[in-house]
């Protein structure tokens, strides 16, 4: 494997690296005699009580620097955050959402990463199809854990078909090696009707349960389909009936696994319950919410917190008008929350507005894919309010920008009222509706 660029960008003031004489422009050639290929290996090699660095100084000279390390970060920032470029996806999945995006969006939106480093560092899910045997052995040597894995199916031939990759069939073999070496994994399945559902879903759950406790959790999410699928594999969206059948199938597995291995292990995304018009399980059914980032248990968590928040509301006179915009799927839940806050806090009026997703079309009804343009179209004819609340998941992570590149500032100016993004937190939602803190 080729060594990555390990040129030092900066050293944190007062850090071990700065005290040892390392400075901007130096190159870390080896750590404890080993070359560095990426940020994971760097962290692994520096997690020793004594760290020996082979450093090429800016004048070309080579120095051996020994650092006594009390298991703290050395304080080095490299010219590349990952040291090497992120690996891109080599698959052509039949359900890939990025392949269903319209043209003309920001270039970064179309990048498909499939990098085990991002899985460990940022929680991204990876398919493991682009790993060499050497890279697999290196992950095992470093005990990288947990790894978030997009499994989809453990049937080798079906996985090759669904990912359009002849190397995709090795997934279970690789996961067995990880489990044998006591590496933990969180897994996900994007469920596609007539492909990996039904008996194939049973097979996948059974196979992954055999790797417990090292397969810590498994989420099942429905395939998302937009209107931009021309030339792509024909797929059927889940409807109320098929969602209902999936819920009952997974619930049976949860009961079985609870008895056999002491955990439900497999969890459905909230969308299945909402589509099937079935009650969302209680919060404790999610066993600590291990798959919240996949939309698993968001509703249960929010409802539990919202219930607790209502108990903190003090009786007093209020006068506040609120608009709350959300996706079509979450509309009934948000409507219920609005009604409960109005009952608990007279004088507060909350109007909930479901935003139809014209941008992506198809069956896209989740709040996280509502665009700024659709939000403006839906809300511009509503009577002005003291504030417009929107789910923060409508915005790109860490940015005040929607998926269609409309900014939060654009929405504020067009609608001429304050706009407040709200996280999936019941306390925060209640406080935003009331316009006051509860603690």
ZIRA-V295673 format. One record per pair of residues at least 24 apart in sequence whose ideal C-beta (glycine too) atoms are under 7 Angstrom apart, sorted by the first residue. I is the first residue (numbers start at 1). GAP is how many residues later the second one is. If there is no record, write none. Layout:
i: {I | I}
gap: {GAP | GAP}
This chain:
i: {1 | 1 | 3 | 3 | 3 | 4 | 4 | 4 | 4 | 4 | 5 | 5 | 5 | 6 | 6 | 6 | 7 | 7 | 8 | 8 | 9 | 9 | 9 | 10 | 11 | 11 | 12 | 15 | 15 | 16 | 16 | 16 | 16 | 16 | 17 | 17 | 17 | 18 | 20 | 20 | 21 | 22 | 22 | 22 | 25 | 26 | 26 | 26 | 26 | 27 | 28 | 28 | 29 | 29 | 29 | 30 | 36 | 37 | 38 | 38 | 38 | 38 | 39 | 39 | 39 | 40 | 40 | 40 | 40 | 41 | 42 | 44 | 46 | 47 | 82 | 86 | 86 | 86 | 87 | 87 | 87 | 87 | 88 | 88 | 88 | 89 | 89 | 90 | 90 | 90 | 90 | 91 | 91 | 91 | 91 | 91 | 91 | 92 | 93 | 93 | 93 | 94 | 94 | 94 | 94 | 95 | 95 | 95 | 95 | 97 | 99 | 100 | 100 | 100 | 100 | 101 | 102 | 105 | 106 | 116 | 116 | 119 | 119 | 120 | 120 | 123 | 123 | 124 | 125 | 125 | 125 | 126 | 127 | 127 | 128 | 128 | 129 | 129 | 129 | 129 | 136 | 136 | 140 | 140 | 140 | 143 | 144 | 145 | 145 | 146 | 146 | 146 | 146 | 147 | 147 | 147 | 148 | 149 | 149 | 149 | 150 | 151 | 151 | 151 | 151 | 151 | 152 | 152 | 152 | 153 | 153 | 153 | 154 | 154 | 154 | 154 | 155 | 155 | 158 | 158 | 162 | 162 | 172 | 175 | 176 | 178 | 179 | 179 | 182 | 183 | 184 | 184 | 185 | 185 | 185 | 186 | 186 | 186 | 186 | 187 | 187 | 188 | 188 | 188 | 189 | 189 | 190 | 190 | 191 | 191 | 191 | 191 | 191 | 192 | 192 | 193 | 193 | 193 | 194 | 197 | 201 | 205 | 205 | 209 | 209 | 209 | 212 | 212 | 216 | 217 | 217 | 217 | 217 | 218 | 218 | 219 | 219 | 219 | 219 | 219 | 220 | 220 | 220 | 220 | 221 | 221 | 221 | 222 | 222 | 222 | 224 | 225 | 225 | 226 | 226 | 226 | 226 | 227 | 227 | 227 | 237 | 238 | 240 | 240 | 240 | 243 | 243 | 243 | 244 | 244 | 246 | 247 | 247 | 247 | 247 | 263 | 267 | 267 | 267 | 268 | 269 | 269 | 269 | 270 | 270 | 270 | 270 | 271 | 271 | 271 | 274 | 298 | 299 | 301 | 302 | 302 | 302 | 302 | 303 | 304 | 305 | 305 | 305 | 306 | 306 | 306 | 306 | 308 | 309 | 309 | 309 | 309 | 310 | 310 | 310 | 312 | 313 | 313 | 313 | 313 | 317 | 318 | 318 | 318 | 319 | 320 | 320 | 320 | 320 | 321 | 321 | 321 | 322 | 322 | 322 | 322 | 322 | 322 | 322 | 322 | 323 | 323 | 323 | 323 | 323 | 323 | 323 | 324 | 324 | 324 | 324 | 325 | 325 | 325 | 325 | 325 | 325 | 325 | 326 | 326 | 326 | 326 | 326 | 327 | 327 | 327 | 327 | 327 | 328 | 328 | 328 | 329 | 329 | 330 | 337 | 341 | 341 | 345 | 348 | 348 | 350 | 353 | 353 | 353 | 359 | 367 | 367 | 367 | 368 | 368 | 369 | 370 | 371 | 371 | 371 | 371 | 372 | 372 | 372 | 372 | 372 | 373 | 373 | 375 | 376 | 376 | 376 | 379 | 380 | 380 | 384 | 384 | 385 | 386 | 387 | 387 | 387 | 388 | 388 | 388 | 388 | 389 | 389 | 389 | 390 | 390 | 391 | 392 | 392 | 392 | 395}
gap: {36 | 133 | 32 | 33 | 34 | 32 | 33 | 34 | 79 | 80 | 74 | 75 | 78 | 30 | 72 | 77 | 71 | 72 | 68 | 70 | 68 | 69 | 70 | 67 | 64 | 65 | 63 | 59 | 60 | 51 | 53 | 56 | 58 | 59 | 57 | 58 | 59 | 57 | 45 | 47 | 44 | 33 | 43 | 54 | 33 | 29 | 30 | 31 | 32 | 29 | 25 | 27 | 25 | 26 | 27 | 24 | 47 | 47 | 44 | 45 | 46 | 79 | 43 | 44 | 78 | 77 | 80 | 102 | 104 | 101 | 41 | 98 | 28 | 24 | 35 | 27 | 29 | 32 | 26 | 27 | 28 | 43 | 24 | 25 | 26 | 24 | 25 | 24 | 39 | 40 | 75 | 36 | 38 | 72 | 73 | 74 | 77 | 72 | 69 | 70 | 71 | 68 | 98 | 139 | 141 | 95 | 97 | 128 | 140 | 127 | 133 | 125 | 126 | 128 | 129 | 127 | 126 | 300 | 299 | 28 | 31 | 28 | 29 | 24 | 27 | 25 | 170 | 24 | 24 | 25 | 63 | 24 | 36 | 41 | 43 | 46 | 34 | 36 | 38 | 39 | 38 | 41 | 37 | 41 | 43 | 40 | 39 | 38 | 39 | 38 | 39 | 40 | 70 | 31 | 36 | 38 | 38 | 26 | 36 | 38 | 38 | 36 | 37 | 38 | 53 | 57 | 37 | 38 | 44 | 43 | 47 | 51 | 49 | 50 | 53 | 54 | 45 | 48 | 38 | 42 | 33 | 34 | 35 | 36 | 35 | 36 | 32 | 35 | 32 | 31 | 30 | 32 | 29 | 30 | 31 | 30 | 31 | 104 | 105 | 28 | 31 | 31 | 33 | 106 | 29 | 31 | 31 | 33 | 29 | 30 | 31 | 32 | 55 | 31 | 43 | 43 | 45 | 49 | 42 | 49 | 48 | 48 | 61 | 48 | 52 | 56 | 49 | 53 | 74 | 48 | 50 | 73 | 74 | 47 | 48 | 48 | 50 | 72 | 75 | 77 | 30 | 46 | 48 | 49 | 48 | 73 | 74 | 47 | 49 | 50 | 140 | 137 | 138 | 134 | 135 | 136 | 138 | 133 | 134 | 135 | 126 | 37 | 35 | 36 | 37 | 29 | 32 | 33 | 32 | 34 | 26 | 25 | 26 | 29 | 31 | 24 | 24 | 29 | 30 | 28 | 25 | 26 | 27 | 25 | 26 | 28 | 29 | 24 | 58 | 95 | 55 | 126 | 34 | 123 | 122 | 123 | 124 | 127 | 123 | 122 | 120 | 121 | 122 | 31 | 120 | 123 | 124 | 118 | 117 | 118 | 121 | 129 | 30 | 34 | 120 | 126 | 31 | 32 | 121 | 125 | 30 | 27 | 29 | 30 | 28 | 27 | 28 | 66 | 115 | 28 | 64 | 65 | 26 | 27 | 28 | 63 | 64 | 65 | 67 | 111 | 28 | 30 | 56 | 59 | 62 | 65 | 66 | 26 | 28 | 29 | 65 | 28 | 30 | 50 | 53 | 54 | 63 | 65 | 26 | 28 | 29 | 41 | 65 | 28 | 38 | 39 | 40 | 43 | 26 | 28 | 37 | 36 | 37 | 37 | 92 | 89 | 92 | 89 | 85 | 86 | 83 | 25 | 26 | 29 | 45 | 24 | 26 | 27 | 25 | 26 | 34 | 24 | 31 | 32 | 33 | 35 | 30 | 32 | 34 | 38 | 39 | 31 | 33 | 36 | 35 | 38 | 39 | 36 | 34 | 35 | 32 | 33 | 32 | 49 | 30 | 31 | 33 | 27 | 29 | 30 | 31 | 31 | 33 | 43 | 29 | 31 | 31 | 29 | 30 | 31 | 26}
